[in-house]
Amino acid sequence: MRVFVLSHNNQPLMPCRPARARKLLCAGKAAVFRQYPFTIILKERIQGDTQPLSLNIDPGSKTTGIALVAPFKSGPTCITGIHLDHRGQRIKESLDSRRAIRRSRRASKTRYRAPRFLNRTRPQGWLPPSLMSRVHNVETWARRLFNLVPIASAQLETVRFDMQIMENPAIAGAEYQQGTLLGWEIREYLLYRHNHTCAYCGGLSGDPILEKEHIHPRCLHGTNRLGNLVIACQTCNADKSALLPKLWAEQCRRRKNKLDQARAKNMDRILAGYRPTLKEAAAVNATHYAVGRVVKNRIPDTTFWSGGRTKKNRSDQGYLKDHWTDAACVGEVGASVRLEAKLPLIIAAKGHGSRQMCRMDRFGFPRTTAKALRSVQGFKTGDIVTAQVSTGKKAGHHAGRVAVRANGYFNITTLDGVVQGISYRYCRIQHRNDGYGYSQQPKIARNQNGGCENRVA
């Protein structure tokens, strides 16, 4: 991952390699401007030659992939990869808890605020807070990156399951439905629907190769409609062959082993009309227009692409499936992009604290005093700190997000767990709380067939 560079008057310049940044810092020509993402500011240089970078975004329900692509002479190159982890589910849980406390008070024989049902209206385009937080996260980081690097355009994957890209505005009829990306779009939809797992065995066969499968075989007049399609591993697909679904389920039921029993059970569920939930896909589809609007407001030269093209670009180049690699492969330029970045920066949305002033008892009444001061000895909960403890049980180097305590002994959340009781005297601030947590530790990346592969930092 390259280091972001600002001029003396805070104008973004071309990111440089870490070795170049170290030389500038050691020579006293630059200073650290921001720790995450690491940014330096030049002390004398005012301007310089820049290239128009592209901000590529692959929105997701839990994690959004972000990539910065530079138009180098050797070809389009991804110089920075970012994973932006959302907190939509935690927001929903907090709202559910708040609603439960409010309703419990109404059921008690005490004074309470009367319920409001019909006196509020939702504006057009309203999204629930759990979904709107995803939009705000993308908007925040589009703005921050725009101020740190010379971004000239943006590429967004917004239409995830569109069955055809209209490359020719005049195309119509059957040609509209049978485009070059039709197979890729359907396969991507089925993989998403079945969570990259065989619909028949649920992954028990251990076969990582997943294929598009007709429940009612094509040779027996089965159709290509989505209701007749699932994702199956190569082992289950070969075992089922051209058998009718009920006949194959009966054969599996007679074999009496764990794998075949799972196949029979899942086939019965499929025939009964069961389909996996598309909750995550619905979250992406509900927010992609809002994400597109906020990015286009910041970067006017914004284009939109489908997930089928992203999948084809990544598969043709043999890249492992990951959020930031998907972002790098978005759009027409993604068909020939080179990955210079090796590991992504993990950015996790943490929020800015709770508005709840005190804890409640089981009746919904306060059981603690109001919140104490947010700042203790110059530290606030959420700051990223380092602590070098020389003696005692807590001896060692600790780095992570801090939770302040009024007595001056803080808790530090590190990659290995929570270290409690660290005095503020040992703590040094590396990054002030901005609502996000940062980590360079990579996640488990999926390969092309949906399997997982561990990567070491």
C-alpha positions as CSV (number, residue, x, y, z in Angstrom):
1,M,0.0,0.0,0.0
2,R,1.4,3.4,-1.0
3,V,1.8,6.4,1.3
4,F,-0.4,9.4,0.6
5,V,1.4,12.7,0.1
6,L,0.2,16.3,0.6
7,S,1.9,19.4,-0.5
8,H,2.9,22.3,1.8
9,N,-0.5,23.9,1.2
10,N,-2.5,20.6,1.8
11,Q,-3.0,19.8,-1.9
12,P,-3.0,16.1,-2.7
13,L,0.0,14.8,-4.7
14,M,0.8,11.3,-6.2
15,P,1.1,8.6,-3.5
16,C,4.7,7.4,-3.1
17,R,6.2,4.1,-2.0
18,P,7.0,3.5,1.7
19,A,10.7,3.6,1.1
20,R,10.5,7.0,-0.5
21,A,8.3,8.3,2.4
22,R,10.9,7.0,4.9
23,K,13.7,8.9,3.1
24,L,11.6,12.1,3.2
25,L,10.8,11.8,6.9
26,C,14.4,10.9,7.8
27,A,15.7,13.9,5.8
28,G,13.3,16.2,7.6
29,K,11.6,17.2,4.3
30,A,8.2,15.8,5.4
31,A,6.2,15.2,8.6
32,V,3.5,12.7,9.5
33,F,0.1,14.3,8.7
34,R,-2.2,11.3,9.4
35,Q,-1.6,7.9,10.9
36,Y,-4.5,6.0,9.2
37,P,-4.3,5.9,6.3
38,F,-0.7,6.9,6.6
39,T,-0.2,10.3,5.1
40,I,2.8,12.6,5.0
41,I,2.9,16.4,4.3
42,L,5.9,18.0,2.6
43,K,7.4,21.0,4.4
44,E,8.6,23.0,1.3
45,R,7.1,21.6,-1.9
46,I,3.9,23.4,-3.0
47,Q,3.0,21.5,-6.2
48,G,3.9,18.6,-8.4
49,D,2.9,16.5,-11.4
50,T,0.0,14.2,-10.7
51,Q,-1.9,11.5,-12.6
52,P,-5.7,11.2,-12.5
53,L,-6.5,8.3,-10.1
54,S,-9.7,6.3,-10.2
55,L,-11.7,5.5,-7.1
56,N,-13.2,2.1,-7.5
57,I,-15.9,0.9,-5.1
58,D,-17.5,-2.5,-4.7
59,P,-20.4,-1.9,-2.2
60,G,-21.3,-4.8,0.2
61,S,-23.7,-5.4,3.0
62,K,-21.1,-6.1,5.6
63,T,-17.8,-5.0,3.9
64,T,-17.3,-2.5,1.0
65,G,-14.2,-2.9,-1.1
66,I,-12.3,0.3,-2.1
67,A,-9.4,0.5,-4.6
68,L,-7.3,3.3,-6.0
69,V,-6.3,2.6,-9.6
70,A,-3.5,4.7,-11.3
71,P,-3.1,4.9,-15.1
72,F,0.6,4.1,-15.2
73,K,2.5,3.6,-18.5
74,S,2.6,-0.2,-17.8
75,G,-1.2,-0.2,-17.6
76,P,-3.9,0.4,-14.9
77,T,-2.5,-0.4,-11.5
78,C,-4.2,-0.8,-8.2
79,I,-1.9,1.0,-5.7
80,T,-4.2,0.9,-2.6
81,G,-6.8,-1.5,-1.3
82,I,-9.2,-0.9,1.5
83,H,-11.8,-3.0,3.3
84,L,-14.5,-0.8,4.9
85,D,-16.5,-2.9,7.5
86,H,-20.0,-1.6,8.3
87,R,-21.9,-1.8,11.5
88,G,-25.5,-2.0,10.3
89,Q,-26.4,-5.1,12.3
90,R,-25.1,-3.5,15.6
91,I,-27.2,-0.4,14.8
92,K,-30.3,-2.6,14.4
93,E,-29.6,-4.3,17.7
94,S,-29.2,-1.0,19.5
95,L,-32.5,0.3,18.0
96,D,-34.3,-2.9,19.0
97,S,-33.0,-2.6,22.6
98,R,-34.0,1.0,22.7
99,R,-37.5,0.2,21.4
100,A,-37.9,-2.6,23.9
101,I,-37.1,-0.3,26.9
102,R,-39.5,2.3,25.6
103,R,-42.3,-0.2,25.1
104,S,-41.8,-1.7,28.6
105,R,-42.3,1.7,30.2
106,R,-45.6,2.1,28.3
107,A,-46.8,-1.2,29.7
108,S,-46.1,-0.1,33.3
109,K,-48.6,1.8,35.4
110,T,-46.6,5.0,35.4
111,R,-46.5,8.2,33.5
112,Y,-45.3,7.7,30.0
113,R,-45.3,9.3,26.6
114,A,-48.2,8.2,24.5
115,P,-47.3,6.1,21.5
116,R,-47.0,7.9,18.2
117,F,-48.2,6.1,15.1
118,L,-49.7,8.4,12.5
119,N,-48.2,11.7,13.2
120,R,-44.9,11.1,11.4
121,T,-44.2,10.6,7.7
122,R,-41.0,9.3,6.0
123,P,-39.5,11.4,3.2
124,Q,-39.1,10.0,-0.2
125,G,-36.0,7.8,-0.5
126,W,-35.9,7.1,3.2
127,L,-33.7,4.3,4.4
128,P,-33.5,2.7,7.8
129,P,-30.6,3.8,10.0
130,S,-28.9,0.3,9.7
131,L,-28.8,0.8,5.9
132,M,-28.1,4.5,5.9
133,S,-25.0,3.9,7.9
134,R,-23.5,2.1,5.0
135,V,-24.1,5.0,2.7
136,H,-22.6,7.4,5.2
137,N,-19.5,5.3,5.6
138,V,-18.9,5.2,1.9
139,E,-19.6,9.0,1.6
140,T,-17.1,9.7,4.5
141,W,-14.3,7.8,2.9
142,A,-14.9,9.0,-0.6
143,R,-14.6,12.6,0.8
144,R,-11.5,11.7,2.8
145,L,-9.7,10.0,0.0
146,F,-10.7,12.8,-2.4
147,N,-8.8,15.2,0.0
148,L,-5.7,13.0,0.3
149,V,-5.1,11.7,-3.3
150,P,-5.7,13.3,-6.8
151,I,-8.9,11.4,-7.7
152,A,-10.4,12.4,-11.1
153,S,-13.0,9.7,-11.6
154,A,-14.9,6.9,-9.9
155,Q,-16.1,3.4,-10.9
156,L,-19.0,1.9,-8.9
157,E,-20.5,-1.6,-9.0
158,T,-24.1,-0.8,-8.3
159,V,-26.3,-3.2,-10.4
160,R,-25.3,-6.5,-8.8
161,F,-27.7,-8.8,-10.4
162,D,-28.6,-7.1,-13.7
163,M,-29.2,-9.8,-16.3
164,Q,-27.8,-7.7,-19.2
165,I,-25.6,-4.6,-19.7
166,M,-26.9,-2.4,-22.5
167,E,-23.7,-1.9,-24.4
168,N,-25.8,-0.8,-27.5
169,P,-28.6,1.6,-26.7
170,A,-30.6,0.3,-29.7
171,I,-30.5,-3.3,-28.6
172,A,-34.0,-4.8,-27.9
173,G,-36.0,-8.0,-27.8
174,A,-34.2,-11.3,-27.4
175,E,-30.8,-9.7,-28.0
176,Y,-31.3,-7.7,-24.8
177,Q,-31.8,-10.8,-22.7
178,Q,-29.0,-12.9,-24.3
179,G,-25.9,-10.6,-23.9
180,T,-22.3,-11.6,-23.5
181,L,-22.5,-11.3,-19.7
182,L,-25.8,-13.2,-19.2
183,G,-24.1,-16.4,-17.9
184,W,-21.8,-14.5,-15.5
185,E,-24.7,-12.5,-14.1
186,I,-26.8,-15.6,-13.4
187,R,-23.9,-17.5,-11.9
188,E,-22.9,-14.6,-9.6
189,Y,-26.6,-14.3,-8.5
190,L,-26.7,-18.0,-7.7
191,L,-23.4,-17.9,-5.8
192,Y,-24.7,-15.0,-3.7
193,R,-28.1,-16.7,-3.1
194,H,-26.5,-19.9,-1.8
195,N,-23.6,-18.2,0.0
196,H,-21.0,-19.9,-2.2
197,T,-22.0,-23.3,-0.9
198,C,-23.5,-26.4,-2.6
199,A,-27.3,-26.3,-2.4
200,Y,-27.5,-30.1,-2.2
201,C,-24.8,-31.1,0.4
202,G,-24.1,-27.8,2.1
203,G,-20.4,-28.3,1.7
204,L,-20.2,-31.8,3.2
205,S,-18.6,-33.3,0.1
206,G,-15.6,-31.0,0.5
207,D,-15.5,-30.3,-3.3
208,P,-14.6,-26.6,-3.8
209,I,-15.6,-26.5,-7.5
210,L,-19.1,-25.0,-7.8
211,E,-21.2,-25.2,-10.9
212,K,-24.6,-24.0,-12.2
213,E,-27.1,-26.9,-11.8
214,H,-30.6,-27.5,-13.2
215,I,-32.9,-29.0,-10.6
216,H,-35.1,-30.5,-13.3
217,P,-32.5,-31.7,-16.0
218,R,-32.3,-29.9,-19.3
219,C,-32.4,-33.3,-21.2
220,L,-35.8,-33.9,-19.5
221,H,-37.2,-30.6,-20.7
222,G,-36.1,-28.5,-17.7
223,T,-36.0,-24.8,-18.2
224,N,-33.3,-22.1,-17.7
225,R,-35.5,-20.0,-15.4
226,L,-33.9,-19.0,-12.0
227,G,-36.4,-21.1,-10.1
228,N,-34.9,-24.2,-11.8
229,L,-31.3,-23.2,-11.1
230,V,-29.1,-23.8,-8.0
231,I,-25.4,-23.9,-7.3
232,A,-24.0,-27.4,-6.8
233,C,-20.5,-28.8,-6.2
234,Q,-19.1,-31.0,-9.0
235,T,-19.4,-34.1,-6.9
236,C,-23.1,-33.7,-6.3
237,N,-23.7,-32.6,-9.9
238,A,-22.1,-35.8,-11.2
239,D,-23.9,-38.0,-8.7
240,K,-27.3,-36.5,-9.6
241,S,-26.5,-36.6,-13.4
242,A,-29.7,-36.6,-15.4
243,L,-32.0,-38.0,-12.7
244,L,-35.2,-36.3,-11.7
245,P,-35.0,-34.6,-8.4
246,K,-37.4,-36.8,-6.5
247,L,-35.8,-40.0,-7.9
248,W,-32.3,-38.8,-6.9
249,A,-33.5,-37.8,-3.4
250,E,-35.0,-41.3,-2.9
251,Q,-31.8,-43.0,-4.0
252,C,-29.8,-40.8,-1.6
253,R,-32.2,-41.6,1.2
254,R,-31.6,-45.3,0.8
255,R,-27.8,-45.0,1.0
256,K,-27.9,-44.2,4.7
257,N,-24.7,-42.2,5.0
258,K,-24.4,-38.6,6.3
259,L,-23.6,-37.0,2.9
260,D,-26.5,-38.6,1.1
261,Q,-28.9,-38.0,3.9
262,A,-28.0,-34.3,3.8
263,R,-28.6,-34.3,0.0
264,A,-32.0,-35.9,0.4
265,K,-33.1,-33.5,3.1
266,N,-31.9,-30.4,1.1
267,M,-33.6,-31.6,-2.1
268,D,-36.9,-32.0,-0.2
269,R,-36.5,-28.5,1.0
270,I,-35.8,-27.2,-2.5
271,L,-38.8,-29.0,-4.0
272,A,-41.0,-27.6,-1.2
273,G,-40.1,-24.1,-2.5
274,Y,-37.3,-23.2,0.0
275,R,-34.8,-20.6,-1.2
276,P,-32.0,-19.1,1.0
277,T,-32.6,-15.6,2.3
278,L,-31.4,-12.7,0.2
279,K,-31.2,-10.3,3.2
280,E,-27.6,-9.3,2.4
281,A,-28.3,-8.9,-1.3
282,A,-31.4,-6.8,-0.4
283,A,-29.3,-4.5,1.7
284,V,-26.9,-3.9,-1.2
285,N,-29.7,-3.4,-3.7
286,A,-31.5,-1.0,-1.4
287,T,-28.5,1.3,-0.9
288,H,-26.7,1.2,-4.3
289,Y,-28.6,4.2,-5.7
290,A,-27.9,6.2,-2.5
291,V,-24.2,5.3,-2.6
292,G,-24.0,6.2,-6.3
293,R,-25.6,9.6,-5.6
294,V,-23.3,10.6,-2.7
295,V,-20.2,9.5,-4.7
296,K,-21.3,11.3,-7.9
297,N,-21.9,14.5,-5.8
298,R,-18.3,14.4,-4.8
299,I,-16.8,13.1,-8.0
300,P,-18.9,14.1,-11.1
301,D,-17.1,11.7,-13.5
302,T,-18.6,8.6,-12.0
303,T,-19.7,5.5,-14.0
304,F,-21.7,2.5,-12.9
305,W,-21.1,-1.2,-13.7
306,S,-22.6,-4.5,-12.9
307,G,-21.3,-7.3,-10.7
308,G,-21.2,-9.8,-13.6
309,R,-18.5,-7.8,-15.4
310,T,-16.5,-7.5,-12.2
311,K,-16.7,-11.3,-11.7
312,K,-15.6,-11.9,-15.3
313,N,-12.7,-9.4,-15.1
314,R,-11.4,-11.0,-11.8
315,S,-11.8,-14.6,-13.0
316,D,-10.1,-13.9,-16.4
317,Q,-7.1,-12.5,-14.6
318,G,-6.9,-15.2,-12.0
319,Y,-7.2,-13.0,-8.9
320,L,-8.4,-14.3,-5.6
321,K,-11.9,-13.2,-4.5
322,D,-11.7,-10.4,-2.0
323,H,-13.5,-7.1,-1.5
324,W,-10.7,-4.9,-2.6
325,T,-9.7,-7.1,-5.6
326,D,-13.3,-7.0,-6.7
327,A,-13.2,-3.2,-6.4
328,A,-10.0,-3.1,-8.5
329,C,-11.7,-5.1,-11.3
330,V,-14.8,-3.0,-11.5
331,G,-15.6,-1.6,-15.0
332,E,-14.0,-1.7,-18.4
333,V,-10.5,-0.8,-17.0
334,G,-10.7,-3.6,-14.5
335,A,-10.3,-6.1,-17.4
336,S,-6.5,-5.5,-17.4
337,V,-5.7,-4.1,-14.0
338,R,-2.5,-5.0,-12.2
339,L,-2.4,-5.4,-8.4
340,E,0.5,-3.6,-6.9
341,A,-1.1,-3.6,-3.4
342,K,-0.7,-6.9,-1.6
343,L,-2.8,-6.5,1.5
344,P,-5.7,-4.2,2.3
345,L,-6.1,-1.7,5.1
346,I,-9.0,-2.8,7.3
347,I,-11.2,0.1,8.3
348,A,-14.1,-0.9,10.7
349,A,-16.9,1.5,11.5
350,K,-17.1,1.8,15.3
351,G,-19.5,4.8,15.8
352,H,-19.0,7.8,18.1
353,G,-20.4,6.3,21.3
354,S,-23.9,5.8,22.6
355,R,-26.4,8.4,23.3
356,Q,-27.7,6.4,26.3
357,M,-27.0,8.5,29.4
358,C,-27.4,5.7,32.0
359,R,-28.2,2.0,32.4
360,M,-31.8,0.8,32.9
361,D,-33.3,-1.8,35.2
362,R,-35.8,-4.4,34.1
363,F,-38.6,-1.9,34.4
364,G,-37.0,0.7,32.1
365,F,-36.0,3.1,34.9
366,P,-32.4,4.5,35.5
367,R,-30.2,2.4,37.8
368,T,-26.9,4.3,37.4
369,T,-25.8,7.9,37.4
370,A,-25.3,9.9,34.3
371,K,-22.3,9.5,32.1
372,A,-19.0,10.9,33.4
373,L,-16.6,13.1,31.5
374,R,-15.8,11.8,28.1
375,S,-12.1,12.9,28.3
376,V,-9.7,11.6,31.0
377,Q,-6.2,12.9,31.1
378,G,-6.5,14.0,27.5
379,F,-7.6,10.6,26.2
380,K,-11.0,9.7,24.9
381,T,-12.6,6.3,24.3
382,G,-11.8,5.2,20.8
383,D,-8.4,6.8,20.5
384,I,-5.7,4.6,19.1
385,V,-2.8,4.5,21.5
386,T,0.4,2.6,22.2
387,A,1.6,1.7,25.7
388,Q,5.1,0.5,26.6
389,V,4.9,-1.0,30.1
390,S,8.3,-2.0,31.4
391,T,7.4,-3.9,34.6
392,G,4.6,-5.8,36.3
393,K,2.1,-8.3,34.9
394,K,1.2,-6.0,32.1
395,A,4.8,-5.6,30.9
396,G,5.1,-5.3,27.1
397,H,4.1,-3.3,24.1
398,H,0.4,-2.8,23.7
399,A,-1.3,-1.0,20.7
400,G,-5.0,-0.6,19.9
401,R,-8.2,1.3,20.7
402,V,-8.5,2.6,24.3
403,A,-11.5,2.7,26.6
404,V,-10.9,5.4,29.2
405,R,-11.8,5.1,32.9
406,A,-12.2,7.9,35.4
407,N,-9.5,6.4,37.7
408,G,-6.9,6.8,35.0
409,Y,-6.4,3.0,34.3
410,F,-7.5,2.3,30.8
411,N,-8.4,-0.8,28.8
412,I,-6.7,-1.3,25.4
413,T,-8.2,-3.6,22.8
414,T,-5.3,-5.2,20.8
415,L,-5.3,-7.8,18.1
416,D,-4.7,-10.4,20.8
417,G,-7.5,-9.3,23.1
418,V,-8.3,-6.7,25.8
419,V,-5.5,-5.6,28.1
420,Q,-7.0,-4.1,31.3
421,G,-5.6,-1.7,33.8
422,I,-3.0,0.2,31.8
423,S,-2.1,3.6,33.4
424,Y,-2.6,6.7,31.3
425,R,1.1,7.5,32.0
426,Y,2.2,4.7,29.7
427,C,-0.2,5.7,26.8
428,R,0.8,7.7,23.8
429,I,-1.8,8.8,21.2
430,Q,-1.2,7.6,17.7
431,H,-4.6,8.5,16.1
432,R,-7.5,10.4,17.5
433,N,-10.9,8.8,17.5
434,D,-12.7,9.5,14.2
435,G,-15.4,6.8,14.5
436,Y,-13.4,4.1,12.8
437,G,-10.9,1.4,13.9
438,Y,-7.9,0.4,11.7
439,S,-5.9,-2.7,11.2
440,Q,-3.4,-4.1,8.8
441,Q,-4.2,-7.7,9.7
442,P,-5.6,-9.4,6.6
443,K,-8.9,-11.3,6.5
444,I,-9.4,-14.7,5.1
445,A,-9.7,-14.4,1.3
446,R,-11.9,-16.6,-0.8
447,N,-10.6,-18.2,-3.9
448,Q,-12.3,-18.3,-7.3
449,N,-14.4,-21.4,-6.4
450,G,-15.7,-20.0,-3.1
451,G,-13.2,-21.8,-0.8
452,C,-11.1,-20.0,1.7
453,E,-7.4,-19.3,1.9
454,N,-5.4,-17.9,4.8
455,R,-3.1,-15.0,4.1
456,V,-0.3,-13.9,6.4
457,A,0.6,-10.3,7.0
